Amino acid sequence: MKLRKMVIMLAETPLLSIKVRTLASLVLVSMLLGSCVTTTTGGFNVEASDEDALDNYIQLAVAYYDTDYMPNARRNLAHALEIDDRNSEAYNVLALIFQREGDQEFALENFRRSIRLDRTNSRSRNNYAALLFAMGDYEAAFDELETVTKDTMYDCRAVAFENLGRSALRLGRLSDAEAAFQRALQLNSNLYVSSVELALLLARERNGGVQGPPLALFDYHRFLRYFPEDAALQQRLSYAN
């Protein structure tokens, strides 16, 4: 018990490096896996133990993925899928591993399998959309992100709106892009990419004879204060002005 408390304290200490905290988290989850079988008066509660073990294996796989230790990430996912081979989140993480390793077709296949198994898995759908965007399939990415943004309980909904706006821009759908960036900023005013792109869209409207809100360019300058080294963005601002 003392060792477990010490590991928990390490994992939750904000001043430690990310790698140290991740390592502590790995140790903690491993300890939990070692004691995941629960008992009741009548004997073993196997179903509850399997559910806990499944969650812990997936958490451990994600932790190894975050530290670029793919063999252990795969091994823990294999254990998770032995418990439940229809778990949507396990296939989502497996797809991310394939994507990082450059196996895009396998990544696409596993994202699609994850979504088929749980159509409400917005995390998996968002990751799938990100891969589609990276591959240049902006129409498909837009469609998937449009579904993600309808999930009001998704904790990364603001970023999903931002990515929806970026997809709309690539498709030349400027009004959709503007609406998406505005929604992103309503949910999280610190999304500077949305501030930048919205400022550019409003500046374009102004140059076409429609006066955009003066706060738009203020947001753009605020972004440049955080990223002064981005010469490409500064050139775009000069062009917009």
N, C-alpha and C positions, 0 to 999 in steps of 0.2 A: 504493500500500500504506500509506503514512503517513497519508493522508486516511482510509482505511478504519479503521485502528487508532484514530485520534482520534475518529471517529464512534462506534465500539464503546465507547470509554471514556466518552463522554458518555452513551450509552444506559444504561450500567451504573452511573453515578454516583448514589448514593442521595440526595445532598444537593440535587440539581437538582430544579426543579419538574417535575410530571408532564408538563406541556405541552412543556417543553424536551426531556425524555427521550423523549416520544412522537415529537417532530419528529426527533430523532436516529435513532430506530428507523425512521422512514419513509425517511430518507435512506439508512440502511444497507440496508434491503430493496430500495430502488430501485437501489442499486449492485449488489446481488446479482442482480437481474433483468437488469441490463445485462451480466452476465458469466455467464449461466446455461448457455450452450452448452458442453458438455464434449467433449473429443476423445479418441480412442483411437488405437492404432497403425493400425487399419483405417479410420479416418475419424471421422465424428460419431456420438456416442452420443445419438441424438435422444430415445429413450424416457426415459432418465435425466434429460435436460435438461428435458423436458416436465413430468416429475414434480416437479422442483425448482421450475420456474417456476410450476406450479399452486399449490404450497404458499406460495411467496413472494407471489403475487397475493392469495391469501386472507388472509395475514398483513397485507399492506398494506391490504386492504379493512377488516379489523378495526381497524387503527390509525386509519384515517380515520373509521371509525364512532365510535371512542372520542373523537375530537376534534370530532364533529358535522359533519364535512365529507362529507356524503352523496354529492354528485356524483362525487367521486374514489373513494369507496367503491364506488359502482355501477360506475364505469368499470373498476376492477380486478377486480370480480366478473365483469364481462362478459368480460374477458380470460381469467379462470380457466375460465369455462364454455365458451369457445371451445376450450380445451384438453381439457376433460372435462365434457360437459354432463350427466353422471350422478354428479357429485361431491356427496355428501350434505352436507358441511360448507359448501360454497358456497351451497347453498339455505338452510341454517340462518342464515347471515349475511344473506342477502337477505331472509329473513323478519324478522329483527331490524330491518333498515332500514325495511321496510314498517310494522312495528309502531310504531317511533319516529315515523314520519311520519303515523300515524293510520289507515293503510289496513289495518284488521284482517282483512278477508276475504282480501286478498292475502297477509298474514302467515300466516294459518291454512293457506292453500293451499300455501305454500312450506314451512312446517314439516312438513305431511303428506307432501309430496313428498320432503323430506329423510329422513324416517323410513322411507318406502317404499323408498328407495334403500339405506338402511343401518339396519336395525332395531336394531343395537347402538349407534347414535349416541346415547348417554345425554345428552350436552350439548344436542342438538337436542330430544330428547324432554322434557327438563327445561324448556327455554325454551317449548316448546309448552304444557306444563302451566301455566306461569306466566301465559301469555296466556289460557288457558281459565279459570284462577282469576280473573283480572282481569275477565273477561267474565261472571263469575257462574256458570259451568258447573262447579260444584264436584265433581260426580260424575265427569265426564270427567277433570278435573284429578287427582282421587284415583287413578283407574285408571292414568293415565300415570305418576304419581309412584310408585305401587306397583311398576311395572316398573323405573323408574329405580333405586329403592333396592335392587333385587336385583343390580345391577351392582357387585360388590365392588371393581372397579378404577376406578370413577368417582371423580374427585378431589373432587367436591362432594357426595359421598353424604350427609354429615351435614346439609347444608342441604336436600337433597332429603327427608330424614326430617322435618326441621322443617316444610317446606311440606306434606308428607303429613299431619302433625298438624294444621296449620292448615285443610287441606281437610276433614279428619275433623270438626273442630270445627264448621265451617259446615254439615256434614251431620247434626250432632247425634250423631255416633258417638264418644262420649266415651271409651270403653275403647280404641278404635283410636287416638284422639288421644293418650291417655296413653302408650300403648306406643310410638308414633312419637316423641314428645318424649323419652322415656327413651332410645331408641336414638340419637337425635340427640346427646344429651348424653354418651352413652357414647363417641361418635366425636369429639365436640368439646365439651368442658365449658364453653367460652366463648360458647356460643350463648345469649344472654340472653333472646331471645324464647321459646326452648324452656323456659328456667328459669322465666320468668314464667308461661307457660301451664300448665306442669306444676304450679307452686305453686298456681295458681288451681284446677286440677282436684283436687289433693289437699286443698286447703282446703274445697272443696265436699263432698268425701267426708267430711271431718271434721265439717262442719256437719250432715251427714246421719247422724251417729252413728259414722262410721269415722274413727279417728285416723290422720292422715297423718304421714309422717316430719317431724320438727322442722326438718330441713335445707331443706325446701321453702320456708318463709317466709323463711329466711335467704337463699336464692338470690334471692328476690323483692326483699328489701331491698338486696341487692348490686346488682341491676339498677338500682334507683332511685338508687343512689349514682352510677351512670354516666349516668343520664338523669333528673336531678332536676326538669327542666322539664316532664316529661310528666305533667300534672295528671290526665289521663284514667286513666292507669295507677294513680296514687296513689288515685284514687277507687275503682277496682276492688279495690285492696288493702284499703282501709278496709271495703268491702262484704264482702270475703271473711273479714275478721276478725270 
